């Protein structure tokens, strides 16, 4: 398997042939993405998704997570950074990349959300909420029914700190039912968090 981590940044990281014009993607590949800039609520908290989860985005996410095309972390980082900066989402105390279990990280070979955030974390004010962990391995949410997803993550996350008066931005790749955000938020609320916002690259629901 070719490792595209060192792909020329002037070349599209998706088709790997045409000139990149934005987010390390060429004009043709960008046109295949469905920009929606959705804002919606997950329980009482604000959530954002930059793109609709169309066939092109499904391919990109799968290529990154399951085929280990790690160059795409730069694509997703650029997308999230630009959106969050324009919408002032970095005006929080902590960034929380949606955590994976140790088993998943070892199997996949990388922490797929954290390495996306690593590209911009030094350029923004908030740092990581480092001690928030996913302690229990769970099934992939996209493989489960709606009812199964609501139970799959229960008790999977743990945090022992004090977040009184603090705000947290959760970052993830995909929001479907919102159950991951809900379970993370429950743990944050137990630590007296003041405000939670979620930001995802893509969402299955078209709200606009």
PyMOL commands that set and color helices and strands:
alter all, ss='L'
color gray80, all
select helices_A, chain A and resi 4-6+27-32+55-65+72-86+102-108+114-118+121-123+141-143+146-152+179-190
alter helices_A, ss='H'
color red, helices_A
select strands_A, chain A and resi 20-22+25-26+35-42+45-52+94-97+127-128+133-134+157-158+167-175+195-203
alter strands_A, ss='S'
color yellow, strands_A
deselect
rebuild
show_as cartoon
